[in-house]
Amino acid sequence: MVNTVATAADGLDMLSRPSVRALLDEVRDSVRADDGAFALVSADALRAGGVDRLIRAAVFGEDEDVRDTARWLLLHAGRAVGIAPASIHELYLARGRGEVSGFTVPAMNVRAAAYDTGRALFAAARDLEVGALICEIARSEIGYTDQRPAEYVSVMIAAAIKEGWTGPLFIQGDHFQVNAKKYKADPEPELRAVKDIIREGLHAGFYNIDIDTSTLVDLGQEGLDAQQALNSRLSAELTAYVRHYEPAGVTVSIGGEIGEVGTENSTPEELRAYMDGYNRALQALSQKEGRPVAGLSKISVQSGTTHGGTVLPDGSIADVAIDFDTLRNLSEIARREYGMSGAVQHGASTLPQSAFGKFPEVETAEIHLATNFQNIAYDHLPAELRDRMYDHCRQNFPDERKAGDTEEQFIYKARKKALGAFKRELWDLPEGDRERIRGVLNETFTFLFRQLRVENTMEIAQKYVPLPDIPHASPADMRMKAAADDWDLSD
């Protein structure tokens, strides 16, 4: 996490530096920042080319000042055309009250060729008037894709601007997860690492966070309450941590998880054990804080999937039998007994196409989609680049090859870890290759939006979630500030 302390004066002085002035001169027909005051000159010019220049600087800027200025300009430009990072919390609570229903919100993981993937996503969302959608990235993926939260937010805003989509932009930190092995060896450093990524994400605009302490469920304990106890308590403590650092005027949407994806299917009894323990712990923390601490808006469960799917020896993906009755029952309990939006389905992007329409039928609140978008990108890369990325995996990630794995199984599992090292090359592909990838992705997103029944949800999203106005007075505000305290309610 960056621990830079910068004053407003530092931020305004940044705008006068030669490298920054050069960037401002390049985009002056789109946006301006005279004396620190942002102005949108032309939305058309911004979409035509200004946003492309800004996002390249935001990701690959020659120095930190250029990157931060580009990110600041994109944040303000997005707000000027009707796009801002937001929390889906109020929409989800409305679903818990029964005011909205009938669709499943797609949480789409953008890890490969992020700008082009984002453009395909928002083009499809624009055409179908989709507002109930989430863009997400997991704690582990932030590292191996080389996309810190501030960069990720900038890319999603830029993609939305480029394609003319507008509305509250729900960006999510997925699986902000406690590593069980590291926690067992030494709990405090592992919890600090999770807290650090929470604060970095919040500062950047991750106003939706999935807290995942389900790795700490202890099946060796007797009884469900005891098995879920540590999961419940740490989820509550991390919820209170989010609430302490969330910006004024935003109630971050927080999700919990009762069973690690890829394990046994979840049960109503497990959900109640987790939620009752969570609510008890959160109530105790609220009393310590001296004010109510808002809880979860959704709950992740296990219903038969694994992340990325189960890879067969030939590299294909095994068929999966989703337990839709589990999803229906747990979603109903989550809404009726706990006021949440319902259950969340992970690891679903590689399911057969016939499965997606069933999620809204059983009122699944949210579905996480990731691997297939990466697969599409790899399938449409130039063969020479793809081969070099695979060679990179063989040389740098041999531990991903498990005993008995075929070459196809190894490559399928390991190739996600080449994305960070080849990020610039993916951005620099010829326009023809990029357009081909965007086209296939656009078709995929369009299909998913229709199957999940989120067409024409823009009005619903805007009804419950007005655009927040989070002040960023200067480019220096884009940098992570050092913690003024070491806040902790658990003591």
N, C-alpha and C positions, 0 to 999 in steps of 0.2 A: 504494500500500500504506500502511496506517495504521501509524504508528510511535509509538504511545502506550505509555509505560511506567507501569504502575500497580502499587501494592503491595497485599498482602492487606488491609491496614488501609483503603486507599482503597476496595476492593471492598465491605467490610462497611459502611463509612460510607455508601456509595451506597444501601444498602437503607433507610436512615433518611431519605432526602430526600423531600420532599412528593410529587413527581410519581411516584416509585417506590412510596411507601406507598399512593398512590391505586390503582395497578395491583394491588398485593398485596391490598388490601382487596376489589377486584372479583373476584379469583379465589380467595379464602380458603376457599371450599367445595370447591375442587379441589386446590390446592397451598398450601404455606406455606413461609416462609423466615425463621424466627425466629432472631435472632442468627447469621445466616449459614448455619444448618443447614436443608437442604431436607427437606421432608416431603410425601409424597403423601397427601392427605386422602381423596380419592375418585376412583378411575379413572372411574367412571360419570359423575360431575359434570364431570370433565375432558373426556371425550368429548362430553358433552351441550352444553357451552357454554364451559367454561374454556379449552379449546385454541383456540377461535375468537378469544377476546379476547387470548390471549397471542400468537398469530401475527400478528394485526393490529398489536399493539404492537411485535413484533419487526421488522416490515417498515416500518410507518408511524409508529412511536413519536415523540412530540413532541420528545424530546431523546435524546441518546446514552445517558444512564443508563437510561432506560426501555427503549430497544431492547436494550441489553446484558443488562439484568435479565430481560427476556422471553426472550431467547435462552438464557440460563443456566437459567432455569426449564424451558424446553422440553427442553433437553439432559438435565437430571436427571429430568424427568417421563418422557421416553422411556426412559431407563435403568430407571426404576422399574417400567414396564409391559412391559419386555422388548425395547426397541428401542435400538440404539446404532450410530453410524457404525463401519464395519469394513472390512477388506480381504479381497478374494476370492482373494488370492494362494495360500493353502493349498489351497483347493478346486481352483484351476487347476493347481497342481503335482500334485495327486492325479489330475487328468485326464491330465496328462502321463505319469504312471506307469501309466495304464490302469485305475485303480481306479473311475472313474466315466466314463460316456459316454452317448451317445444323445440329448443335448439341446443346444440352442444358447442361450446366455445373451443375453437382450435387454438392450441398453444404451439406455435411453429418455431422449431429450433433452427436458427439460421447460422450454420457454421462454415459452409463452403461457399466461396465466391459471394461473400455476404452482400455486396451492393447489388449485383445482378440478381441474386436470389430475392433480395428485398424488393427490387423493382418488379419482378414477376409477381410477387405476392401482392403488392399494393395496386398493380394494374388490374389484377383479377378482383381485388376487393373494391376498387373504384367502380368497375363495370357492374358489379353485383350489389353495390351499396352495402358492403359489409362493414359494420362497426364493431361487432363483438368478435374480436380476434386479439391474440396475444403473440408478441415476438419474444423469444426467450433464449437464454443460453445458461448452461449449467456451470457450477463452480469449476469442475474439472476441465470443461471445454474452454473456459476463459484462458487457461494456460496453454493447452496444446494447439488451439487455433490462433493464438496471439491476438486476442481481442479483449482488451480491458473494458470495463463497463463504460467509461466515457467515450471510447471509440465506438463501441457497439451502439450506444444511443445515437451518436452522430450519424452512423451509417443508416440506421432505420429511419431517422428523420429525413435524411437526404433522399433515400429511396422513395419515401412517401411524397416529398416535395416534387421530385422528378416526375412521378406518375400522376400527380394531381389528386391524390387521395387526401382527405381532410378528416379531422376528428380527434377525440382523445386517443392517445397512442399508449397502449398497454404493453410495457416492456417488463419482462419477468426474469428474475434470478431463479433458475430451476435447480433443484437439488443442491441447495446450499447445505451441504451434507456433512455430518460429523463422521470422520473415518474411524471405524470401530477399533481397528488395530492400533492406530495412533492414540486414540482416546484411552484405551486400556493401558498403554505404556506410560502415558503422561497426559492426563486430561486437560490441564490448563493451556498448554500451547495449542492443542487442537481446537479447543473452544475459542481461544483468542484468534486463531486463523479464520474461523467461521465469522466471528464478530467483525473482524477487519474487512472481509469481503462484503458483509452486510452494509457496513458504513460506506465503503467505496461505492457499492451499488446504489445506495440511497442518494449519495451526493451526485451521482451521474444521472439519475432519473429512473432507476429501477424501483418503481412504486408498487410492484407485485413481487412477492418473494415466497418461494416454497422452502420452508424449513424442514429439513429431513434428518431427524434423529432416529428414524426407524431402524437404522443399522445397530442400534443399541438395545433393541428388544431382546430380552433374555429368556429364551424358551426353556432354560434349565430351571427357572423359578417355578414354584407351585402356584397355579392359579393365574388367570389373565391379568388381574390387577397388578400382581407382582411382576409379571412378565413385561407389562407396558409401563411400569412405574417410572423408570429412568427416561424413557421416550417422552412420556407425558410431562415430567418435570422440566426437562431441558427444552422441550418445545415451548413451554410457558415462559421460561426465563429468556429465551431468544425472542419470543414475541414481545415481552416487555422491553427488551433491548431495542428492537425495531421501533416500538412506539416512542421511546426516548429520543431517538435520532431522526424520526420521520419529519419532513418539513411541515411548517404550520399550514393548516388548510388541507392537508392530505392524510387520509387514513389508508395506509398501505394495505393492500389485499395480501393476507398471509394464508398459506396452506400448510397443513400438517400431513403426516403420513403414518399409517398404522402397521404397514408391513412392507419390507423391502421388495421392490419389483423383481420378479423371477422366483419368488418363494411360494409357499402354499397360499391358496386363495383366502381372502379375508372373510371374516364372519361378523354378523351383527354384534355378537358378544365382545369381540375384539374392539370394534368401533366404540362401543359404550364404555369399555374399560379404559381405553385411551382418552376419550373425550371427558369422562367423569373425572379421571385423574388430572387431566389438563385443566379443566375448569376449576377444580379445587386449588391447584397450584396457582392459577392465574388470579383467583380471588384473593389468595394470601398475598400475592405480589401487589395487587391493587390496594390492599390495606396498607402495605408498607409505603407505597407511592403516595397514598392519600388521595387517589382519584381512580375512577374506573379505567381499566386497561382493556381496550377492545381486543376481541379474540379472533378466531379463524373465520374465513369466509368459505372454506372448502376442505375436503379431506381426500387424500390420495389412498387408493386401495389396490389390492392385487386381485386380478380376475383371470389370470391365465397367460399373460404376455411376459416377454423379456425385452430388455432394451436391445434394439438392433435386430431382434428376431433370433431364432436358433438356426445356425448356419450348418447346412449339410456338407458332406465331403466334396460335392461338385461345386460348392459356392452358392447354391440356391438356398432359399429360406423355407424351413419346414412350415407346414400348415399349423395354425393355432386355433384351438377351440376356446373362444371367449365365453365366459360364464356371464351372460347378460342378465340372468336372474339375480346374480350377486350385485351387479351394478344397479339394477332397479331397486332392490331391497335396501342396499346401503345408502343410495341417494335419497330414498324416501325417509329413512331414519335420520339422516343428516339434516334434512329440511324440517321434518316434523318435530324432532326432539331437540335439535340444537340450533335451528335457525340459519344453517349454512345453505349454500347453493346446491350442494349435493356431492357426489363422488367424482373423483378425477381418475381417468384412465391413462396410464403411462405405456410407453413402448408399443405404439399402435401403427406407426407409419408403414410398416411392412405387411400389414394384414391384407387379406384379399379384398378387392374392391367391393364385393358384396356385403362386407361387414359394416362399412362406415355408416350406412343409413340406419342401422339398428341403434346406434348410440343415442340419437335424439329420441327415438321411440321409447327408450327406457329412461329418458330424462337424465342421462349422464351430464354432469355440469360442464366438464372440461375434458379434452383429450389432447395428449402430448404427441407431437409428430416430429420426427427428426431424420432418421437414417435414410429414408427413401429420397429425400431431397438431396442429400449427399450422394446417394447412388446415382441419381440422374446426372448430377454434375460430372461424376467420374465417367459415366457411360458416354458422355458427349465431349470429353476432352480430346484434344489431339493425341494420337497414340504415343508420340515421342515424349510428351510431357507426362502422360499417365505412367509410362514405363519408368521414367526417372523418379516419379513419386513412389512407385512400388519398390524400386531399388533403395530409395531412402529408408523405407520401412524395414527392408531386409537388413540393412547395415546398422540402423539405429534402434530398432525395437525388437530384437530377437526374442526377448522374454515374452512377447505376445504370442509366440508359437508354443502351444501346449503339446504335451506328448500325444502323438497320434493325429495331430492336425495335418490335413492336406495343405498344399500350397494355396489353394483357393480359400480354405477356411482361415488360414493365417492372414492373407492379404485383406480379406473382407473385414476382419476384426481390427487389423492394425492400421489400415489406410487413413482413418480419421486423424491419426497423429502426424500425418505429413502435411496437413492443411496449413499450419502456422509457418513452417519452413518455406512453403511455396505460395504464401499469400500474395506477394507482389506479382508473381508470374500469373496467378489466376486473375488478378485485376488487369494485367497487361495483355491478356489474350486478344487476338484480332477481333474487331467488332463482329465479324461474321460468326465466329465461334461463340462469342458472348450472346449474340442475338438468338442463335440456335438453342443454347442452354435456357435462356429466358423463355423462349417459346414453349419448350417442353414443360418447364416448371409452371408457366402460366396455365397450361392445360390441367396440370395436376392440382394446382390450387383452386382453379375453377370447379373441378370435379369435387374436391373435398368440401368447399364452401356450400355447394348445392346439397351434397349428401348429408352434411351436418346441419343444414337448414338455417344458415346464418345470413342468407340473402336478406336485404332490406332491414338489417339490424342497426344501421347507422343512426336512425332516429331514436331508437331505444337507448343506444349507448349515450347519445348526447342528452337525452332526457334525464338520465340518472347521474351522468358524469360530466359536469361542465368543465371546460378547460381550466386547469389550475394555472395560476400566475406565480411562478417561483422566481423571485428576483435573482438576477445575475448581473451585477452592476458593471462588471468589466471582465475581460478574458481571464484575469487572474483568478476569478471565482470558479473557473472550471477546474482548478487544481484542488486536490484533496487537502483539506486543512488538518493540521496536527490536532489530536484530541485535546480538548480543554480539560477533560477529566478522564477518569477511568471508571465510568459509571457501571455499577453492578448492583442489582437488587437481590442477588441470591445470597449475600452474606447475612 
